Amino acid sequence: MNVREIHEFLNGMWESIFTLNEELREELGKRGFQVEDVEEVFGAYIFLDGEWKAMRYPHPAFEIKPQMEAGATPESYYLVVAVPRERVNENFVGLFLEIFPRSFIYGASDFLSDVYNWRRDGRVSPTEVLERIEKSDENLFQFEANFGSAEALKRGILRVIDLGERFGIFDL
């Protein structure tokens, strides 16, 4: 283990999230969203070696109200959008999976039992994903997209907002 590399990686991850947070404050505020401060998030999970594993360490994240969280873990930059069951439809699911191929969809209560997992499921039809959602007892679903950089995350946030506005996902 190279401590210097770990140190530089973590500093870069945190700094990029702080920078992104500042960039989005004014830009998204004009569209009716509120960008909260970056926080140390504990109790998260990361998908490694084919399963969800608890992260016992904090990672940087911030809320974009309503209904979103953006942040970074050692695996990727991420965006999570909370979508009530009644607002999920096949067109939204299909476009989300097309635009964000590196994604997960899981319930808010039982988040370790995902209904879609890009690492496990590959290319599943939106109809099949919607059927899984309909069979679930969950009332709120988390649509998570993963990115390779803070810049890609920013583009993803803007695309999710456009998609969410198109399908009436957000409580604005």
VEXKE-199715 format. One line per field, with one value per residue: residue number from 0; residue in one letter; z, y negated, x negated of N, C-alpha, C in turn. Coordinates in Angstrom, 2 decimals. Last residue first. Example, Ala and Ser with C-alpha at 12.3 -4.5 7.8 and 13.67 -1.06 7.14 Angstrom:
<recs>
n: 1,0
res: S,A
n_zz: 7.08,7.80
n_yy: 2.25,5.69
n_xx: -12.85,-13.19
ca_zz: 7.14,7.80
ca_yy: 1.06,4.50
ca_xx: -13.67,-12.30
c_zz: 7.87,7.80
c_yy: -0.03,3.30
c_xx: -12.90,-13.20
</recs>
This chain:
<recs>
n: 171,170,169,168,167,166,165,164,163,162,161,160,159,158,157,156,155,154,153,152,151,150,149,148,147,146,145,144,143,142,141,140,139,138,137,136,135,134,133,132,131,130,129,128,127,126,125,124,123,122,121,120,119,118,117,116,115,114,113,112,111,110,109,108,107,106,105,104,103,102,101,100,99,98,97,96,95,94,93,92,91,90,89,88,87,86,85,84,83,82,81,80,79,78,77,76,75,74,73,72,71,70,69,68,67,66,65,64,63,62,61,60,59,58,57,56,55,54,53,52,51,50,49,48,47,46,45,44,43,42,41,40,39,38,37,36,35,34,33,32,31,30,29,28,27,26,25,24,23,22,21,20,19,18,17,16,15,14,13,12,11,10,9,8,7,6,5,4,3,2,1,0
res: L,D,F,I,G,F,R,E,G,L,D,I,V,R,L,I,G,R,K,L,A,E,A,S,G,F,N,A,E,F,Q,F,L,N,E,D,S,K,E,I,R,E,L,V,E,T,P,S,V,R,G,D,R,R,W,N,Y,V,D,S,L,F,D,S,A,G,Y,I,F,S,R,P,F,I,E,L,F,L,G,V,F,N,E,N,V,R,E,R,P,V,A,V,V,L,Y,Y,S,E,P,T,A,G,A,E,M,Q,P,K,I,E,F,A,P,H,P,Y,R,M,A,K,W,E,G,D,L,F,I,Y,A,G,F,V,E,E,V,D,E,V,Q,F,G,R,K,G,L,E,E,R,L,E,E,N,L,T,F,I,S,E,W,M,G,N,L,F,E,H,I,E,R,V,N,M
n_zz: -7.45,-7.18,-10.25,-12.42,-14.97,-17.25,-17.65,-15.27,-15.53,-17.73,-16.66,-14.48,-15.83,-17.10,-14.89,-13.88,-16.02,-15.90,-13.36,-13.91,-15.64,-13.76,-11.99,-13.57,-14.19,-12.54,-12.13,-10.85,-9.36,-8.15,-5.71,-5.05,-2.78,-1.95,-2.27,-2.89,-6.38,-8.78,-10.07,-10.47,-12.28,-14.42,-15.06,-16.04,-18.30,-19.79,-20.36,-20.46,-19.63,-20.05,-16.81,-14.16,-12.71,-13.15,-13.04,-11.66,-10.41,-7.96,-5.07,-1.93,-0.36,0.34,1.36,1.16,-1.47,-3.98,-6.95,-9.70,-11.14,-14.05,-16.66,-18.63,-18.90,-21.13,-20.81,-18.30,-18.75,-20.80,-19.38,-17.23,-18.71,-20.01,-17.85,-14.80,-11.61,-9.97,-7.99,-6.49,-6.52,-6.67,-6.05,-7.52,-7.16,-8.69,-8.19,-9.06,-7.69,-5.66,-3.44,-4.19,-4.20,-5.10,-4.71,-4.52,-4.76,-3.87,-4.65,-3.52,-3.51,-1.01,-1.33,-0.10,0.50,2.99,5.83,6.40,6.01,3.77,3.14,-0.12,-2.35,-4.76,-6.67,-5.83,-4.63,-4.26,-1.06,1.16,4.10,6.60,6.20,4.58,5.21,2.74,1.15,1.36,-1.31,-3.67,-4.79,-7.83,-9.67,-11.46,-10.08,-8.72,-10.54,-10.57,-7.91,-7.29,-8.96,-8.12,-5.52,-6.16,-7.53,-5.39,-3.68,-5.44,-5.72,-3.07,-2.70,-4.66,-3.86,-1.34,-2.18,-3.74,-1.85,-0.05,-1.76,-2.38,0.21,0.83,-0.90,0.00
n_yy: -20.31,-17.37,-15.59,-14.21,-14.75,-14.19,-16.53,-16.72,-14.47,-15.23,-17.50,-16.26,-14.52,-16.39,-17.55,-15.28,-14.71,-16.87,-16.26,-13.79,-14.63,-16.09,-14.14,-10.86,-8.58,-7.70,-6.21,-6.76,-5.44,-5.91,-4.54,-4.75,-4.15,-2.00,1.55,4.08,5.03,5.32,2.94,3.42,5.53,4.19,2.39,4.22,5.15,2.77,2.17,5.15,5.13,5.55,6.35,7.19,6.53,3.92,2.61,3.64,3.25,3.62,4.66,4.71,2.73,1.08,1.08,-1.67,-2.51,-0.12,-0.80,-0.62,-1.83,-2.18,-2.97,-4.18,-6.59,-6.61,-4.13,-4.31,-6.56,-5.60,-3.52,-4.90,-6.60,-4.65,-3.29,-5.27,-6.52,-7.75,-5.97,-5.74,-8.60,-8.62,-10.18,-9.76,-10.12,-9.96,-9.69,-8.54,-5.45,-4.14,-5.76,-8.14,-11.22,-12.73,-13.90,-13.35,-14.65,-15.81,-19.33,-19.55,-17.81,-17.18,-15.73,-14.06,-12.14,-9.50,-7.75,-4.18,-1.76,-0.65,2.65,3.85,5.83,7.85,8.24,6.77,4.09,1.31,-0.16,-2.17,-4.32,-5.36,-8.92,-11.73,-14.94,-17.29,-20.38,-22.10,-21.92,-23.59,-23.51,-24.47,-26.31,-27.26,-28.80,-26.84,-25.82,-27.93,-28.30,-25.59,-24.35,-25.17,-24.09,-21.34,-21.10,-21.59,-19.41,-17.33,-17.76,-17.37,-14.59,-13.50,-14.53,-13.29,-10.57,-10.57,-11.33,-9.11,-7.00,-7.75,-7.63,-4.90,-2.14,1.17
n_xx: 40.80,40.16,39.47,40.56,41.67,40.24,38.71,37.34,35.66,34.10,32.82,31.53,29.85,28.17,26.91,25.60,23.85,22.11,21.02,19.77,17.78,16.29,15.46,15.49,16.91,20.01,23.26,26.51,29.39,32.43,34.34,37.82,40.40,41.80,41.37,42.05,41.95,43.13,42.42,39.68,39.81,41.02,38.96,37.08,38.48,38.66,36.00,33.98,30.53,27.37,26.21,26.47,24.12,23.50,25.94,28.77,32.03,33.00,31.08,30.96,30.03,32.13,34.94,35.81,35.54,34.45,32.49,30.45,27.43,25.28,23.90,25.49,27.44,29.06,30.39,31.56,33.24,34.91,36.26,37.49,39.23,40.80,42.02,41.97,42.50,44.25,44.96,42.55,40.42,36.99,33.98,30.89,27.46,24.36,20.79,17.55,16.17,14.65,14.37,17.00,18.72,21.90,25.24,28.67,32.07,34.56,34.75,31.41,28.76,26.32,23.08,20.12,17.19,17.19,15.76,15.72,16.78,19.00,20.10,20.77,22.55,20.70,18.70,16.46,18.44,20.19,20.56,22.53,22.36,21.78,21.33,20.15,19.51,20.78,21.19,24.38,26.89,28.61,31.82,33.47,34.41,32.64,30.89,29.50,27.72,25.78,25.00,24.00,22.14,19.61,19.53,19.51,17.09,15.29,15.86,15.14,12.40,11.53,12.02,10.27,7.78,7.51,7.46,5.05,3.14,3.34,2.63,0.01,-1.17,-0.94,-0.63,-0.85
ca_zz: -7.50,-6.41,-9.12,-11.30,-13.74,-16.76,-18.76,-15.61,-14.43,-17.79,-17.88,-14.25,-14.96,-17.91,-15.78,-13.06,-15.64,-17.11,-13.58,-12.93,-16.16,-14.94,-11.51,-13.18,-14.03,-13.50,-11.77,-12.02,-9.18,-9.45,-5.90,-5.69,-3.28,-2.42,-2.07,-1.86,-5.13,-7.85,-9.75,-9.62,-10.98,-13.79,-14.56,-14.85,-17.23,-19.38,-19.43,-21.06,-19.37,-20.77,-18.20,-15.10,-12.67,-13.07,-14.30,-11.28,-11.57,-9.04,-6.21,-2.91,-0.73,-0.72,1.21,2.42,-0.41,-3.11,-5.73,-9.25,-10.23,-13.07,-15.39,-18.65,-17.81,-20.90,-22.05,-18.55,-17.69,-21.07,-20.61,-16.97,-17.83,-20.80,-18.74,-15.94,-12.43,-11.04,-8.92,-7.31,-5.98,-7.51,-5.42,-7.63,-6.80,-8.52,-8.32,-8.74,-8.75,-6.90,-4.12,-3.38,-4.73,-4.29,-5.57,-3.79,-5.32,-4.31,-4.02,-3.18,-4.44,-1.52,-1.02,-0.86,0.32,1.64,5.19,6.32,7.41,3.85,3.96,1.09,-1.66,-3.67,-6.88,-5.92,-4.88,-4.92,-2.34,0.65,2.71,6.49,6.80,4.64,5.37,4.07,1.13,1.59,0.09,-3.50,-3.71,-6.98,-8.58,-11.98,-11.08,-7.99,-10.28,-11.80,-8.63,-6.42,-9.14,-9.49,-5.72,-5.31,-8.22,-6.56,-3.20,-5.00,-6.90,-3.70,-1.90,-4.65,-5.16,-1.44,-1.32,-4.31,-3.01,0.40,-1.11,-3.43,-0.53,1.60,-0.99,0.00
ca_yy: -21.72,-18.15,-16.44,-13.46,-15.17,-13.17,-15.99,-17.75,-14.56,-14.03,-17.60,-17.33,-13.98,-15.51,-18.39,-16.00,-13.77,-16.68,-17.52,-13.87,-13.75,-16.77,-15.18,-12.13,-8.47,-8.47,-6.32,-6.73,-5.87,-5.72,-5.30,-4.08,-5.14,-3.15,0.21,3.43,4.62,6.46,3.17,2.31,5.73,5.32,1.88,3.43,6.08,3.48,1.30,4.25,5.66,4.83,6.01,7.44,7.88,4.88,2.67,3.48,3.21,4.12,3.79,5.58,3.76,0.63,2.25,-0.92,-3.36,-0.76,-0.05,-1.05,-0.91,-2.60,-2.53,-2.72,-6.24,-7.76,-4.45,-3.25,-6.59,-6.70,-3.27,-3.85,-7.17,-5.60,-2.59,-4.65,-5.67,-8.56,-6.39,-4.63,-7.88,-8.72,-9.48,-10.49,-9.32,-10.77,-9.17,-9.68,-6.34,-3.45,-5.31,-7.06,-10.37,-12.55,-13.70,-13.40,-14.14,-14.43,-18.11,-19.43,-18.77,-17.06,-16.85,-14.11,-13.44,-9.97,-8.75,-5.46,-2.20,-1.55,1.44,3.92,4.55,7.65,8.83,8.23,4.67,2.60,-0.18,-0.88,-4.01,-4.32,-7.64,-10.75,-13.64,-16.67,-19.05,-21.99,-21.96,-22.79,-24.03,-23.47,-25.90,-26.29,-29.48,-27.70,-25.05,-27.39,-29.36,-26.41,-24.06,-25.45,-25.54,-21.90,-20.86,-22.46,-20.79,-17.45,-17.83,-18.69,-15.59,-13.17,-14.86,-14.75,-11.07,-10.16,-12.19,-10.48,-7.02,-7.63,-8.90,-5.89,-3.37,0.00
ca_xx: 40.37,41.13,39.08,39.96,42.33,41.15,39.52,38.33,36.63,34.93,33.63,32.50,30.89,29.02,27.72,26.59,24.91,22.93,21.75,20.85,18.84,16.85,16.38,14.86,15.47,19.22,21.84,25.64,28.01,31.81,33.12,36.69,39.45,42.58,40.83,42.87,41.32,43.21,43.83,40.12,39.16,41.71,40.24,36.77,38.11,39.88,36.74,34.96,31.87,28.42,25.91,27.56,24.66,22.39,25.21,27.37,31.14,33.84,31.32,31.62,29.06,31.23,34.06,35.79,35.00,35.43,32.79,31.78,28.10,26.28,23.30,25.31,26.51,28.17,29.69,30.59,32.23,33.99,35.51,36.51,38.20,40.01,41.10,42.63,41.63,43.68,46.01,43.05,41.57,38.17,35.09,32.15,28.64,25.56,22.14,18.41,16.66,14.99,13.16,16.44,17.66,20.71,24.07,27.41,30.81,34.48,35.23,32.83,29.33,27.68,23.96,21.37,17.81,16.92,16.63,15.04,16.66,17.85,20.18,19.95,22.51,21.66,20.01,16.39,17.11,20.33,19.88,22.10,22.66,22.80,20.98,21.22,18.88,20.73,20.56,22.94,26.45,27.40,30.99,32.84,35.29,33.61,31.72,30.42,28.94,26.35,25.70,24.87,23.56,20.05,19.52,20.55,18.36,15.32,16.02,16.54,13.26,11.40,12.72,11.68,8.32,7.55,8.55,6.33,3.39,3.53,3.96,1.01,-1.15,-0.19,-1.39,0.00
c_zz: -7.32,-6.36,-8.49,-10.06,-12.49,-15.42,-18.26,-16.70,-14.70,-16.74,-17.99,-15.48,-14.68,-17.08,-16.66,-13.95,-14.81,-16.80,-14.81,-13.14,-15.21,-15.55,-12.67,-12.66,-13.59,-13.19,-12.92,-11.55,-10.48,-9.34,-7.27,-5.90,-3.83,-3.03,-2.62,-1.62,-4.18,-6.47,-8.77,-9.16,-10.00,-12.40,-13.88,-14.23,-15.94,-18.22,-18.93,-19.99,-19.95,-20.58,-18.82,-16.56,-13.84,-13.11,-14.29,-12.55,-11.09,-10.37,-7.25,-4.12,-1.70,-1.10,0.08,2.37,0.92,-2.03,-4.91,-8.07,-9.95,-12.23,-14.26,-17.38,-17.75,-19.88,-21.83,-19.83,-17.97,-20.02,-20.91,-18.20,-17.58,-19.97,-19.56,-16.89,-13.58,-11.95,-10.07,-8.37,-6.98,-6.86,-6.23,-7.01,-6.85,-8.20,-8.16,-8.97,-8.16,-8.02,-5.47,-4.06,-3.70,-4.99,-4.67,-4.80,-4.32,-4.86,-4.65,-4.28,-4.26,-2.52,-1.64,-0.47,-0.54,1.45,3.74,5.61,7.51,5.29,3.91,1.82,-0.36,-3.05,-5.75,-5.98,-4.93,-5.34,-2.94,-0.72,2.36,5.07,6.53,5.18,5.53,4.02,2.56,1.47,0.17,-2.08,-3.51,-5.93,-7.66,-10.88,-11.63,-8.92,-9.49,-11.56,-9.84,-7.19,-8.36,-9.65,-7.12,-5.52,-7.45,-7.32,-4.38,-4.44,-6.53,-4.91,-2.58,-3.89,-5.24,-2.77,-1.37,-3.50,-3.67,-0.77,-0.68,-2.87,-1.64,0.86,-0.35,0.00
c_yy: -22.66,-19.60,-17.18,-14.33,-14.44,-13.52,-15.01,-17.25,-15.58,-14.07,-16.42,-17.50,-15.03,-14.90,-17.55,-16.84,-14.43,-15.74,-17.40,-15.14,-13.74,-15.94,-15.92,-13.09,-9.74,-8.33,-6.94,-6.96,-5.72,-6.30,-4.93,-5.05,-4.39,-4.24,-0.86,1.99,3.99,6.10,4.31,2.55,4.65,5.61,2.99,2.89,5.33,4.42,1.97,3.38,4.66,5.55,5.24,7.17,8.16,6.32,3.67,3.67,2.90,4.04,4.45,4.73,4.78,1.66,1.98,0.24,-2.61,-1.58,-0.83,-0.16,-1.49,-1.44,-2.96,-2.15,-4.73,-7.41,-5.56,-3.51,-5.54,-6.79,-4.35,-3.62,-6.14,-6.23,-3.55,-4.08,-5.10,-7.77,-7.26,-5.10,-6.86,-7.93,-9.72,-9.63,-10.23,-9.81,-10.26,-9.19,-7.60,-4.40,-4.63,-6.63,-9.33,-11.68,-13.55,-13.13,-14.24,-13.93,-16.84,-20.02,-18.62,-18.16,-16.60,-15.36,-13.34,-11.31,-9.02,-6.45,-3.57,-2.07,0.66,2.58,4.73,6.26,8.69,8.89,6.19,3.09,1.22,-1.07,-2.60,-3.97,-6.64,-9.43,-12.63,-15.39,-18.56,-20.54,-21.85,-23.00,-23.08,-24.15,-24.83,-25.74,-28.57,-28.43,-25.86,-26.67,-28.82,-27.45,-24.98,-25.32,-25.92,-23.41,-21.49,-22.33,-21.76,-18.85,-17.95,-18.81,-16.97,-14.24,-14.60,-15.18,-12.60,-10.74,-11.86,-11.40,-8.43,-7.67,-8.86,-7.22,-4.49,-1.24
c_xx: 41.55,40.66,40.25,39.79,41.84,41.81,40.58,39.26,37.71,36.04,34.60,33.40,31.96,30.14,28.64,27.50,25.99,24.11,22.64,21.67,20.04,17.98,17.03,15.92,14.78,17.74,21.06,24.20,27.23,30.40,32.55,35.55,38.24,41.70,41.77,42.44,42.34,42.68,44.02,41.56,39.59,41.13,41.04,38.06,37.80,39.59,38.02,35.62,32.86,29.76,27.05,27.21,25.61,22.88,24.06,26.54,29.73,33.09,32.23,31.98,29.65,30.17,33.08,34.81,34.91,34.77,33.80,32.14,29.48,26.80,24.22,24.66,26.30,27.09,28.65,29.78,31.15,32.89,34.50,35.64,37.10,38.90,40.24,41.58,42.46,42.74,45.48,44.04,42.11,39.32,36.37,33.25,29.85,26.70,23.19,19.83,17.29,15.38,13.44,15.14,17.27,19.69,22.85,26.31,29.67,33.16,34.68,33.68,30.83,27.97,25.33,22.13,19.09,17.64,16.23,15.97,16.00,17.81,18.88,20.01,21.75,21.50,21.01,17.77,17.20,18.95,20.00,21.46,22.16,23.18,22.10,20.68,20.00,19.91,20.48,22.47,24.92,26.89,29.81,31.97,34.73,34.52,32.82,31.38,29.96,27.68,26.45,25.68,24.49,21.56,20.03,20.66,19.52,16.64,16.13,16.80,14.73,12.31,12.68,12.48,9.82,8.15,8.64,7.50,4.72,3.88,4.30,2.43,-0.09,-0.09,-0.55,-0.90
</recs>
